[in-house]
């Protein structure tokens, strides 16, 4: 039975670890070594990492890889990807090379509008509420000027505020539904600060306009941003799809399109299909210091926007032209947050040429499209396991603590043999015997 503790956050990092080891590990020296060996030897840099979150005890590493040869709108990128899953970076790189030879990726930002809402209840006259809103709306904007003035100066800010009646869905429920342009910032703190000011102003003047019983429930941005959209696509003649893995491009194109169509109508397939897209998207979002949980939530909501969960990618064959595209909501930033604090985030953004938020949206979308293309190409040709398990081979070898000589021998062996967990175990045991 673990013990509770009061004032844990006020303890020093060393004291926190001591309590943790005593409570959960019976003062295990191995556990302490695991925690401390991931500390950075640069004390100033470690302090920076410690202060990113509360109750930090150590650093949790993810590999940061790069996928080169991404041609996007005639610009060449090497894309940073932070992810633990084997084969993701390799698959992205392979897709990048494939499409580099066929004209590359095209991407465009369709819109960049972000959303925030003040949720409130009101049990009085709807007519009085609507009249009050028309009167107070200019003041909602003017009272938030101390928050928006810098954003306004750069060309962003509050786009509009609407009063939305949601009483048919929930008794007495209304919203102040606000839209924003936050430029190169992801804008979460900016939007939430504006919303809280809207709520304060709206509540403070309600009674003087004969609008009583206004109860502010909460003020918060939405991570569902269906008006913050980016599109990425690839296209070429069907005959140009031919390569060593695609001897019959016509059959490949038809099977590929059918695989996408299945994900469009079958939710069980669509979830795995879209998870593969997010392998690419999340890896770039994380590497560039953005909120991958927010992106995930918004993207999956968008996948169900028509009432049924469906594929985020689409494929068309018309006049012997193969077209494969993706359209998703993405709210990302290149200023603020970790982008100016985390050294590896700054490194990743510099690698991309210090892109604007719009350019980063395009790059992220392209990474997702490339990942999905690579997965569907494997699924409709050699099968997913052939490439995936060969990439997973090193993880299995490390699990069995294979030395360098054993790794070399087994990598050579599995170049011409099927990789499965049991086959690798059998080969290791045979080698060691």
C-alpha positions as a LaTeX table, in Angstrom:
\begin{tabular}{lrrr}
\hline
Residue & $x$ (\AA) & $y$ (\AA) & $z$ (\AA) \\
\hline
Unk1 & 0.00 & 0.00 & 0.00 \\
Unk2 & 1.51 & 3.34 & $-1.08$ \\
Unk3 & 1.49 & 6.30 & 1.30 \\
Unk4 & $-0.10$ & 9.65 & 0.48 \\
Unk5 & 2.00 & 12.79 & 0.76 \\
Unk6 & 1.21 & 16.45 & 1.32 \\
Unk7 & 3.28 & 19.25 & $-0.20$ \\
Unk8 & 5.06 & 16.99 & $-2.71$ \\
Unk9 & 5.41 & 19.75 & $-5.30$ \\
Unk10 & 7.30 & 21.91 & $-2.80$ \\
Unk11 & 10.04 & 19.30 & $-2.30$ \\
Unk12 & 13.35 & 19.54 & $-4.13$ \\
Unk13 & 13.87 & 17.15 & $-7.06$ \\
Unk14 & 16.20 & 15.03 & $-4.92$ \\
Unk15 & 13.65 & 14.82 & $-2.10$ \\
Unk16 & 10.92 & 13.89 & $-4.58$ \\
Unk17 & 13.04 & 11.04 & $-5.89$ \\
Unk18 & 13.93 & 9.89 & $-2.39$ \\
Unk19 & 10.23 & 9.72 & $-1.48$ \\
Unk20 & 9.42 & 7.91 & $-4.73$ \\
Unk21 & 12.18 & 5.34 & $-4.22$ \\
Unk22 & 11.20 & 4.75 & $-0.62$ \\
Unk23 & 7.47 & 4.48 & $-1.41$ \\
Unk24 & 7.41 & 2.56 & $-4.68$ \\
Unk25 & 10.78 & 0.84 & $-5.01$ \\
Unk26 & 11.92 & 0.01 & $-1.47$ \\
Unk27 & 14.97 & 2.26 & $-2.02$ \\
Unk28 & 15.99 & 0.28 & $-5.09$ \\
Unk29 & 19.43 & 1.39 & $-6.33$ \\
Unk30 & 18.64 & 0.25 & $-9.87$ \\
Unk31 & 15.56 & 2.47 & $-10.01$ \\
Unk32 & 17.60 & 5.45 & $-8.82$ \\
Unk33 & 20.25 & 4.79 & $-11.47$ \\
Unk34 & 17.59 & 4.63 & $-14.20$ \\
Unk35 & 16.25 & 8.03 & $-13.14$ \\
Unk36 & 19.57 & 9.82 & $-12.75$ \\
Unk37 & 21.31 & 8.43 & $-15.84$ \\
Unk38 & 18.92 & 10.40 & $-18.05$ \\
Unk39 & 19.80 & 13.74 & $-16.45$ \\
Unk40 & 21.68 & 16.11 & $-18.71$ \\
Unk41 & 25.23 & 16.82 & $-17.59$ \\
Unk42 & 24.70 & 20.49 & $-18.44$ \\
Unk43 & 23.04 & 21.71 & $-15.21$ \\
Unk44 & 21.60 & 24.84 & $-16.84$ \\
Unk45 & 20.02 & 22.79 & $-19.64$ \\
Unk46 & 18.68 & 20.26 & $-17.15$ \\
Unk47 & 17.12 & 23.05 & $-15.09$ \\
Unk48 & 15.38 & 24.29 & $-18.23$ \\
Unk49 & 13.89 & 20.83 & $-18.79$ \\
Unk50 & 12.94 & 20.50 & $-15.13$ \\
Unk51 & 10.86 & 23.65 & $-15.37$ \\
Unk52 & 8.80 & 22.60 & $-18.40$ \\
Unk53 & 6.37 & 20.71 & $-16.13$ \\
Unk54 & 5.74 & 20.19 & $-12.41$ \\
Unk55 & 7.23 & 17.38 & $-10.30$ \\
Unk56 & 9.95 & 16.60 & $-12.86$ \\
Unk57 & 12.27 & 13.79 & $-11.80$ \\
Unk58 & 14.14 & 13.07 & $-15.05$ \\
Unk59 & 14.01 & 13.30 & $-18.85$ \\
Unk60 & 12.08 & 10.83 & $-20.99$ \\
Unk61 & 13.84 & 10.36 & $-24.31$ \\
Unk62 & 12.32 & 9.75 & $-27.72$ \\
Unk63 & 14.46 & 9.23 & $-30.82$ \\
Unk64 & 14.64 & 12.26 & $-33.10$ \\
Unk65 & 15.08 & 11.09 & $-36.68$ \\
Unk66 & 15.04 & 12.85 & $-40.02$ \\
Unk67 & 13.34 & 12.02 & $-43.30$ \\
Unk68 & 15.16 & 13.67 & $-46.25$ \\
Unk69 & 14.18 & 14.35 & $-49.87$ \\
Unk70 & 10.72 & 15.83 & $-49.25$ \\
Unk71 & 9.89 & 18.05 & $-52.22$ \\
Unk72 & 6.98 & 20.28 & $-51.19$ \\
Unk73 & 5.80 & 23.02 & $-53.57$ \\
Unk74 & 9.21 & 22.86 & $-55.28$ \\
Unk75 & 11.04 & 23.38 & $-51.97$ \\
Unk76 & 13.23 & 20.59 & $-50.62$ \\
Unk77 & 12.95 & 19.67 & $-46.93$ \\
Unk78 & 14.55 & 17.32 & $-44.48$ \\
Unk79 & 11.75 & 16.69 & $-42.01$ \\
Unk80 & 12.41 & 16.09 & $-38.27$ \\
Unk81 & 10.38 & 13.30 & $-36.65$ \\
Unk82 & 10.26 & 12.44 & $-32.94$ \\
Unk83 & 8.74 & 8.99 & $-32.48$ \\
Unk84 & 9.45 & 5.62 & $-30.86$ \\
Unk85 & 7.77 & 3.36 & $-33.41$ \\
Unk86 & 10.11 & 1.51 & $-35.74$ \\
Unk87 & 9.62 & 1.88 & $-39.51$ \\
Unk88 & 7.87 & 5.28 & $-39.41$ \\
Unk89 & 10.86 & 7.40 & $-40.40$ \\
Unk90 & 11.97 & 4.79 & $-42.94$ \\
Unk91 & 8.52 & 4.68 & $-44.50$ \\
Unk92 & 8.30 & 8.48 & $-44.72$ \\
Unk93 & 11.75 & 8.65 & $-46.29$ \\
Unk94 & 10.84 & 5.99 & $-48.84$ \\
Unk95 & 7.63 & 7.81 & $-49.80$ \\
Unk96 & 9.52 & 11.11 & $-50.06$ \\
Unk97 & 12.02 & 9.58 & $-52.48$ \\
Unk98 & 9.25 & 7.90 & $-54.49$ \\
Unk99 & 7.37 & 11.17 & $-55.02$ \\
Unk100 & 10.52 & 13.27 & $-55.46$ \\
Unk101 & 11.00 & 11.41 & $-58.72$ \\
Unk102 & 7.39 & 12.14 & $-59.72$ \\
Unk103 & 7.12 & 15.87 & $-59.08$ \\
Unk104 & 6.89 & 15.94 & $-55.30$ \\
Unk105 & 4.06 & 17.00 & $-53.00$ \\
Unk106 & 1.73 & 19.96 & $-53.42$ \\
Unk107 & 0.24 & 21.60 & $-50.35$ \\
Unk108 & $-1.94$ & 24.62 & $-49.63$ \\
Unk109 & $-3.45$ & 26.22 & $-46.55$ \\
Unk110 & $-7.18$ & 26.64 & $-47.10$ \\
Unk111 & $-7.95$ & 28.66 & $-43.96$ \\
Unk112 & $-6.44$ & 29.42 & $-40.54$ \\
Unk113 & $-9.44$ & 30.38 & $-38.39$ \\
Unk114 & $-9.35$ & 29.15 & $-34.77$ \\
Unk115 & $-12.23$ & 28.89 & $-32.34$ \\
Unk116 & $-12.97$ & 29.63 & $-28.70$ \\
Unk117 & $-16.21$ & 29.59 & $-26.72$ \\
Unk118 & $-17.71$ & 31.08 & $-23.58$ \\
Unk119 & $-20.24$ & 28.52 & $-22.37$ \\
Unk120 & $-23.06$ & 29.90 & $-20.22$ \\
Unk121 & $-26.60$ & 29.22 & $-19.08$ \\
Unk122 & $-29.51$ & 31.66 & $-19.12$ \\
Unk123 & $-33.15$ & 31.04 & $-18.24$ \\
Unk124 & $-34.73$ & 34.35 & $-19.28$ \\
Unk125 & $-36.11$ & 35.82 & $-22.48$ \\
Unk126 & $-34.22$ & 34.87 & $-25.64$ \\
Unk127 & $-35.22$ & 38.15 & $-27.24$ \\
Unk128 & $-33.73$ & 40.14 & $-24.35$ \\
Unk129 & $-30.53$ & 38.07 & $-24.55$ \\
Unk130 & $-30.16$ & 38.65 & $-28.29$ \\
Unk131 & $-30.77$ & 42.37 & $-27.87$ \\
Unk132 & $-28.19$ & 42.53 & $-25.07$ \\
Unk133 & $-25.61$ & 40.69 & $-27.15$ \\
Unk134 & $-25.96$ & 43.14 & $-30.05$ \\
Unk135 & $-25.41$ & 45.99 & $-27.61$ \\
Unk136 & $-22.47$ & 44.48 & $-25.73$ \\
Unk137 & $-20.58$ & 42.90 & $-28.66$ \\
Unk138 & $-18.45$ & 45.99 & $-29.47$ \\
Unk139 & $-17.50$ & 46.31 & $-25.81$ \\
Unk140 & $-16.51$ & 42.62 & $-25.65$ \\
Unk141 & $-13.94$ & 43.37 & $-28.33$ \\
Unk142 & $-12.81$ & 46.72 & $-26.93$ \\
Unk143 & $-12.41$ & 45.40 & $-23.38$ \\
Unk144 & $-10.05$ & 42.71 & $-24.73$ \\
Unk145 & $-7.84$ & 45.27 & $-26.51$ \\
Unk146 & $-5.13$ & 45.09 & $-23.85$ \\
Unk147 & $-4.79$ & 41.41 & $-24.77$ \\
Unk148 & $-5.16$ & 41.73 & $-28.55$ \\
Unk149 & $-3.23$ & 44.92 & $-29.37$ \\
Unk150 & 0.07 & 43.19 & $-30.18$ \\
Unk151 & $-1.67$ & 40.49 & $-32.21$ \\
Unk152 & $-3.72$ & 43.17 & $-34.00$ \\
Unk153 & $-0.51$ & 45.01 & $-34.89$ \\
Unk154 & 0.79 & 41.88 & $-36.64$ \\
Unk155 & $-2.45$ & 41.38 & $-38.57$ \\
Unk156 & $-4.24$ & 38.89 & $-36.31$ \\
Unk157 & $-6.73$ & 39.08 & $-33.47$ \\
Unk158 & $-10.46$ & 38.58 & $-32.96$ \\
Unk159 & $-12.33$ & 37.90 & $-36.19$ \\
Unk160 & $-15.89$ & 37.69 & $-34.88$ \\
Unk161 & $-18.09$ & 36.81 & $-31.89$ \\
Unk162 & $-21.50$ & 35.15 & $-32.29$ \\
Unk163 & $-24.24$ & 34.35 & $-29.81$ \\
Unk164 & $-25.29$ & 30.74 & $-30.35$ \\
Unk165 & $-28.51$ & 29.27 & $-28.99$ \\
Unk166 & $-27.95$ & 25.63 & $-27.98$ \\
Unk167 & $-31.09$ & 25.23 & $-25.88$ \\
Unk168 & $-32.55$ & 22.54 & $-28.14$ \\
Unk169 & $-29.58$ & 20.35 & $-27.27$ \\
Unk170 & $-29.28$ & 21.28 & $-23.57$ \\
Unk171 & $-31.68$ & 23.29 & $-21.42$ \\
Unk172 & $-30.74$ & 26.98 & $-21.00$ \\
Unk173 & $-27.37$ & 26.48 & $-22.77$ \\
Unk174 & $-25.84$ & 29.28 & $-24.87$ \\
Unk175 & $-22.41$ & 30.15 & $-26.25$ \\
Unk176 & $-20.35$ & 33.14 & $-27.18$ \\
Unk177 & $-18.68$ & 31.53 & $-30.18$ \\
Unk178 & $-15.56$ & 33.47 & $-31.13$ \\
Unk179 & $-13.18$ & 33.10 & $-34.06$ \\
Unk180 & $-9.55$ & 34.20 & $-34.08$ \\
Unk181 & $-6.49$ & 34.60 & $-36.30$ \\
Unk182 & $-3.28$ & 33.93 & $-34.36$ \\
Unk183 & $-0.74$ & 34.03 & $-37.22$ \\
Unk184 & 2.45 & 32.10 & $-36.36$ \\
Unk185 & 1.38 & 31.38 & $-32.78$ \\
Unk186 & $-0.64$ & 28.32 & $-31.87$ \\
Unk187 & $-2.53$ & 30.87 & $-29.78$ \\
Unk188 & $-4.00$ & 28.81 & $-26.94$ \\
Unk189 & $-3.10$ & 31.25 & $-24.17$ \\
Unk190 & $-4.07$ & 34.24 & $-26.31$ \\
Unk191 & $-7.50$ & 32.78 & $-27.11$ \\
Unk192 & $-8.23$ & 31.68 & $-23.54$ \\
Unk193 & $-7.28$ & 35.10 & $-22.17$ \\
Unk194 & $-9.64$ & 36.79 & $-24.63$ \\
Unk195 & $-12.45$ & 34.39 & $-23.75$ \\
Unk196 & $-12.11$ & 35.00 & $-20.03$ \\
Unk197 & $-12.26$ & 38.75 & $-20.68$ \\
Unk198 & $-15.39$ & 38.28 & $-22.83$ \\
Unk199 & $-17.00$ & 36.34 & $-19.97$ \\
Unk200 & $-16.13$ & 39.02 & $-17.42$ \\
Unk201 & $-17.53$ & 41.83 & $-19.56$ \\
Unk202 & $-20.63$ & 39.88 & $-20.59$ \\
Unk203 & $-21.48$ & 38.99 & $-16.99$ \\
Unk204 & $-20.68$ & 42.41 & $-15.53$ \\
Unk205 & $-23.15$ & 44.38 & $-17.71$ \\
Unk206 & $-25.94$ & 41.82 & $-18.08$ \\
Unk207 & $-28.12$ & 43.02 & $-15.20$ \\
Unk208 & $-28.10$ & 46.64 & $-16.34$ \\
Unk209 & $-29.68$ & 45.44 & $-19.62$ \\
Unk210 & $-32.41$ & 43.46 & $-17.83$ \\
Unk211 & $-30.63$ & 40.18 & $-18.50$ \\
Unk212 & $-30.44$ & 38.32 & $-15.22$ \\
Unk213 & $-29.57$ & 34.73 & $-14.35$ \\
Unk214 & $-26.52$ & 34.61 & $-16.64$ \\
Unk215 & $-24.26$ & 31.87 & $-15.32$ \\
Unk216 & $-20.82$ & 31.57 & $-16.90$ \\
Unk217 & $-19.91$ & 27.87 & $-16.90$ \\
Unk218 & $-16.48$ & 28.02 & $-18.57$ \\
Unk219 & $-14.38$ & 29.86 & $-21.13$ \\
Unk220 & $-12.05$ & 27.73 & $-23.27$ \\
Unk221 & $-10.64$ & 27.37 & $-26.78$ \\
Unk222 & $-11.72$ & 24.47 & $-28.97$ \\
Unk223 & $-9.20$ & 22.01 & $-30.38$ \\
Unk224 & $-11.71$ & 21.22 & $-33.10$ \\
Unk225 & $-10.75$ & 23.71 & $-35.81$ \\
Unk226 & $-12.58$ & 22.71 & $-39.01$ \\
Unk227 & $-11.87$ & 26.18 & $-40.46$ \\
Unk228 & $-8.11$ & 25.84 & $-39.93$ \\
Unk229 & $-7.50$ & 23.56 & $-42.89$ \\
Unk230 & $-4.57$ & 22.37 & $-44.97$ \\
Unk231 & $-4.54$ & 20.15 & $-48.05$ \\
Unk232 & $-1.66$ & 18.03 & $-49.34$ \\
Unk233 & $-1.66$ & 15.91 & $-52.49$ \\
Unk234 & 0.39 & 13.90 & $-54.96$ \\
Unk235 & $-0.52$ & 13.12 & $-58.55$ \\
Unk236 & 1.04 & 11.56 & $-61.62$ \\
Unk237 & 0.21 & 9.46 & $-64.66$ \\
Unk238 & $-0.65$ & 5.89 & $-63.69$ \\
Unk239 & 2.17 & 4.59 & $-65.88$ \\
Unk240 & 4.63 & 6.74 & $-63.90$ \\
Unk241 & 3.81 & 4.77 & $-60.72$ \\
Unk242 & 5.87 & 1.87 & $-62.01$ \\
Unk243 & 8.98 & 0.95 & $-60.01$ \\
Unk244 & 10.67 & $-2.20$ & $-58.72$ \\
Unk245 & 7.86 & $-2.77$ & $-56.18$ \\
Unk246 & 5.12 & $-1.87$ & $-58.70$ \\
Unk247 & 5.62 & $-3.88$ & $-61.90$ \\
Unk248 & 1.96 & $-3.42$ & $-62.90$ \\
Unk249 & 1.01 & 0.23 & $-62.17$ \\
Unk250 & $-2.60$ & $-0.11$ & $-63.41$ \\
Unk251 & $-3.39$ & $-2.94$ & $-61.00$ \\
Unk252 & $-1.53$ & $-1.13$ & $-58.22$ \\
Unk253 & $-3.51$ & 2.09 & $-58.74$ \\
Unk254 & $-6.83$ & 0.21 & $-58.73$ \\
Unk255 & $-5.97$ & $-1.74$ & $-55.57$ \\
Unk256 & $-4.63$ & 1.38 & $-53.87$ \\
Unk257 & $-7.82$ & 3.30 & $-54.63$ \\
Unk258 & $-9.90$ & 0.38 & $-53.38$ \\
Unk259 & $-7.91$ & 0.30 & $-50.12$ \\
Unk260 & $-8.68$ & 4.00 & $-49.56$ \\
Unk261 & $-12.35$ & 3.44 & $-50.43$ \\
Unk262 & $-12.56$ & 0.68 & $-47.82$ \\
Unk263 & $-11.22$ & 3.10 & $-45.17$ \\
Unk264 & $-13.82$ & 5.64 & $-46.29$ \\
Unk265 & $-16.74$ & 3.28 & $-45.54$ \\
Unk266 & $-15.45$ & 0.92 & $-42.83$ \\
Unk267 & $-14.71$ & 2.58 & $-39.44$ \\
Unk268 & $-12.72$ & $-0.41$ & $-38.13$ \\
Unk269 & $-10.30$ & 0.01 & $-41.03$ \\
Unk270 & $-10.48$ & 3.82 & $-40.93$ \\
Unk271 & $-9.17$ & 4.00 & $-37.36$ \\
Unk272 & $-6.02$ & 2.02 & $-38.23$ \\
Unk273 & $-5.72$ & 3.83 & $-41.56$ \\
Unk274 & $-5.84$ & 7.23 & $-39.84$ \\
Unk275 & $-3.54$ & 6.08 & $-37.04$ \\
Unk276 & $-0.92$ & 5.52 & $-39.72$ \\
Unk277 & $-1.44$ & 9.06 & $-41.00$ \\
Unk278 & $-0.98$ & 10.35 & $-37.46$ \\
Unk279 & 2.32 & 8.44 & $-37.15$ \\
Unk280 & 3.74 & 10.97 & $-39.56$ \\
Unk281 & 1.82 & 14.00 & $-38.32$ \\
Unk282 & 2.43 & 13.48 & $-34.59$ \\
Unk283 & 6.14 & 12.86 & $-35.11$ \\
Unk284 & 6.62 & 16.25 & $-36.81$ \\
Unk285 & 4.25 & 18.08 & $-34.45$ \\
Unk286 & 6.17 & 16.73 & $-31.45$ \\
Unk287 & 9.58 & 17.48 & $-32.96$ \\
Unk288 & 8.54 & 21.10 & $-33.58$ \\
Unk289 & 7.25 & 21.67 & $-30.04$ \\
Unk290 & 3.55 & 21.69 & $-30.83$ \\
Unk291 & 0.64 & 20.03 & $-29.03$ \\
Unk292 & 0.17 & 16.64 & $-30.66$ \\
Unk293 & $-2.73$ & 15.74 & $-28.34$ \\
Unk294 & $-4.68$ & 18.77 & $-29.54$ \\
Unk295 & $-3.89$ & 17.93 & $-33.15$ \\
Unk296 & $-4.96$ & 14.30 & $-32.63$ \\
Unk297 & $-8.27$ & 15.29 & $-31.03$ \\
Unk298 & $-9.11$ & 17.81 & $-33.73$ \\
Unk299 & $-8.13$ & 15.55 & $-36.61$ \\
Unk300 & $-10.13$ & 12.57 & $-35.37$ \\
Unk301 & $-13.18$ & 14.78 & $-34.77$ \\
Unk302 & $-12.83$ & 15.97 & $-38.37$ \\
Unk303 & $-12.71$ & 12.35 & $-39.54$ \\
Unk304 & $-16.22$ & 11.95 & $-38.07$ \\
Unk305 & $-17.61$ & 15.30 & $-39.23$ \\
Unk306 & $-20.17$ & 13.68 & $-41.56$ \\
Unk307 & $-21.62$ & 11.51 & $-38.80$ \\
Unk308 & $-19.46$ & 8.43 & $-39.38$ \\
Unk309 & $-15.76$ & 7.95 & $-38.73$ \\
Unk310 & $-13.98$ & 7.78 & $-42.07$ \\
Unk311 & $-10.65$ & 8.03 & $-43.89$ \\
Unk312 & $-8.75$ & 11.31 & $-43.82$ \\
Unk313 & $-7.16$ & 10.55 & $-47.20$ \\
Unk314 & $-8.87$ & 10.12 & $-50.55$ \\
Unk315 & $-7.86$ & 8.75 & $-53.94$ \\
Unk316 & $-9.11$ & 9.35 & $-57.46$ \\
Unk317 & $-8.22$ & 7.98 & $-60.88$ \\
Unk318 & $-9.36$ & 10.14 & $-63.78$ \\
Unk319 & $-8.12$ & 10.12 & $-67.38$ \\
Unk320 & $-5.23$ & 7.86 & $-66.38$ \\
Unk321 & $-4.10$ & 10.33 & $-63.69$ \\
Unk322 & $-3.59$ & 8.99 & $-60.17$ \\
Unk323 & $-4.38$ & 11.53 & $-57.42$ \\
Unk324 & $-4.03$ & 10.95 & $-53.68$ \\
Unk325 & $-4.79$ & 13.70 & $-51.17$ \\
Unk326 & $-5.36$ & 14.64 & $-47.57$ \\
Unk327 & $-7.35$ & 17.52 & $-46.05$ \\
Unk328 & $-7.13$ & 18.03 & $-42.29$ \\
Unk329 & $-7.52$ & 20.71 & $-39.60$ \\
Unk330 & $-4.18$ & 21.71 & $-38.08$ \\
Unk331 & $-3.53$ & 24.36 & $-35.45$ \\
Unk332 & 0.24 & 24.68 & $-35.06$ \\
Unk333 & 2.64 & 27.48 & $-34.21$ \\
Unk334 & 6.25 & 28.45 & $-34.77$ \\
Unk335 & 6.50 & 31.10 & $-32.05$ \\
Unk336 & 5.76 & 30.90 & $-28.33$ \\
Unk337 & 5.62 & 27.85 & $-26.08$ \\
Unk338 & 8.47 & 25.38 & $-26.44$ \\
Unk339 & 9.45 & 26.77 & $-29.85$ \\
Unk340 & 11.65 & 29.40 & $-28.22$ \\
Unk341 & 12.73 & 27.30 & $-25.22$ \\
Unk342 & 13.53 & 23.70 & $-26.15$ \\
Unk343 & 16.94 & 23.52 & $-27.90$ \\
Unk344 & 15.92 & 20.54 & $-30.06$ \\
Unk345 & 12.70 & 22.26 & $-31.10$ \\
Unk346 & 14.70 & 25.29 & $-32.23$ \\
Unk347 & 17.05 & 22.87 & $-34.03$ \\
Unk348 & 14.11 & 21.17 & $-35.77$ \\
Unk349 & 12.54 & 24.46 & $-36.89$ \\
Unk350 & 15.88 & 25.70 & $-38.18$ \\
Unk351 & 16.24 & 22.43 & $-40.10$ \\
Unk352 & 12.96 & 23.32 & $-41.82$ \\
Unk353 & 14.17 & 26.83 & $-42.63$ \\
Unk354 & 12.32 & 28.52 & $-39.75$ \\
Unk355 & 8.90 & 28.16 & $-41.40$ \\
Unk356 & 5.83 & 30.27 & $-40.78$ \\
Unk357 & 2.87 & 28.53 & $-39.13$ \\
Unk358 & 1.26 & 28.15 & $-42.57$ \\
Unk359 & 4.37 & 26.54 & $-44.02$ \\
Unk360 & 4.60 & 24.21 & $-41.03$ \\
Unk361 & 0.95 & 23.21 & $-41.58$ \\
Unk362 & 1.88 & 22.18 & $-45.13$ \\
Unk363 & 4.94 & 20.22 & $-44.02$ \\
Unk364 & 3.02 & 18.38 & $-41.30$ \\
Unk365 & 0.20 & 17.47 & $-43.69$ \\
Unk366 & 2.67 & 16.20 & $-46.26$ \\
Unk367 & 4.33 & 13.98 & $-43.63$ \\
Unk368 & 0.94 & 12.44 & $-42.87$ \\
Unk369 & 0.14 & 11.87 & $-46.53$ \\
Unk370 & 3.56 & 10.32 & $-47.16$ \\
Unk371 & 3.13 & 7.98 & $-44.21$ \\
Unk372 & $-0.26$ & 6.83 & $-45.46$ \\
Unk373 & 1.01 & 6.34 & $-49.00$ \\
Unk374 & 3.90 & 4.20 & $-47.75$ \\
Unk375 & 1.57 & 2.07 & $-45.63$ \\
Unk376 & $-0.99$ & 1.53 & $-48.41$ \\
Unk377 & 1.76 & 0.81 & $-50.93$ \\
Unk378 & 3.06 & $-1.96$ & $-48.65$ \\
Unk379 & $-0.41$ & $-3.29$ & $-47.84$ \\
Unk380 & $-1.41$ & $-3.60$ & $-51.48$ \\
Unk381 & 1.89 & $-5.08$ & $-52.68$ \\
Unk382 & 4.25 & $-7.03$ & $-50.40$ \\
Unk383 & 2.20 & $-6.78$ & $-47.20$ \\
Unk384 & 2.81 & $-4.61$ & $-44.15$ \\
Unk385 & 4.84 & $-7.09$ & $-42.11$ \\
Unk386 & 7.74 & $-7.52$ & $-44.51$ \\
Unk387 & 9.04 & $-4.01$ & $-44.14$ \\
Unk388 & 7.77 & $-3.40$ & $-40.60$ \\
Unk389 & 9.28 & $-6.52$ & $-39.09$ \\
Unk390 & 12.66 & $-5.90$ & $-40.70$ \\
Unk391 & 12.68 & $-2.50$ & $-39.03$ \\
Unk392 & 11.49 & $-4.12$ & $-35.80$ \\
Unk393 & 14.31 & $-6.66$ & $-35.97$ \\
Unk394 & 16.75 & $-4.43$ & $-34.08$ \\
Unk395 & 14.28 & $-4.01$ & $-31.21$ \\
Unk396 & 13.97 & $-7.78$ & $-30.87$ \\
Unk397 & 17.75 & $-8.20$ & $-30.96$ \\
Unk398 & 18.13 & $-5.56$ & $-28.25$ \\
Unk399 & 15.52 & $-7.31$ & $-26.11$ \\
Unk400 & 17.75 & $-10.40$ & $-26.17$ \\
Unk401 & 20.90 & $-8.31$ & $-25.57$ \\
Unk402 & 22.53 & $-9.39$ & $-28.82$ \\
Unk403 & 26.12 & $-8.19$ & $-29.15$ \\
Unk404 & 27.48 & $-6.45$ & $-32.25$ \\
Unk405 & 28.73 & $-9.68$ & $-33.82$ \\
Unk406 & 25.38 & $-11.40$ & $-33.30$ \\
Unk407 & 23.49 & $-8.41$ & $-34.70$ \\
Unk408 & 25.65 & $-8.37$ & $-37.82$ \\
Unk409 & 25.11 & $-12.09$ & $-38.44$ \\
Unk410 & 21.36 & $-11.98$ & $-37.83$ \\
Unk411 & 20.76 & $-8.85$ & $-39.91$ \\
Unk412 & 22.51 & $-10.59$ & $-42.79$ \\
Unk413 & 20.47 & $-13.76$ & $-42.22$ \\
Unk414 & 17.12 & $-11.92$ & $-42.22$ \\
Unk415 & 17.85 & $-10.09$ & $-45.44$ \\
Unk416 & 16.65 & $-13.25$ & $-47.17$ \\
Unk417 & 14.41 & $-14.74$ & $-44.48$ \\
Unk418 & 11.03 & $-13.69$ & $-43.07$ \\
Unk419 & 11.24 & $-11.75$ & $-39.81$ \\
Unk420 & 8.90 & $-12.89$ & $-37.05$ \\
Unk421 & 9.48 & $-12.75$ & $-33.31$ \\
Unk422 & 9.65 & $-16.54$ & $-33.05$ \\
Unk423 & 12.00 & $-16.79$ & $-36.04$ \\
Unk424 & 14.38 & $-14.25$ & $-34.51$ \\
Unk425 & 14.33 & $-16.07$ & $-31.14$ \\
Unk426 & 15.05 & $-19.37$ & $-32.88$ \\
Unk427 & 17.91 & $-17.83$ & $-34.89$ \\
Unk428 & 19.47 & $-16.26$ & $-31.78$ \\
Unk429 & 19.30 & $-19.52$ & $-29.85$ \\
Unk430 & 20.79 & $-21.45$ & $-32.77$ \\
Unk431 & 23.59 & $-18.91$ & $-33.15$ \\
Unk432 & 24.41 & $-18.98$ & $-29.45$ \\
Unk433 & 24.40 & $-22.76$ & $-29.29$ \\
\hline
\end{tabular}
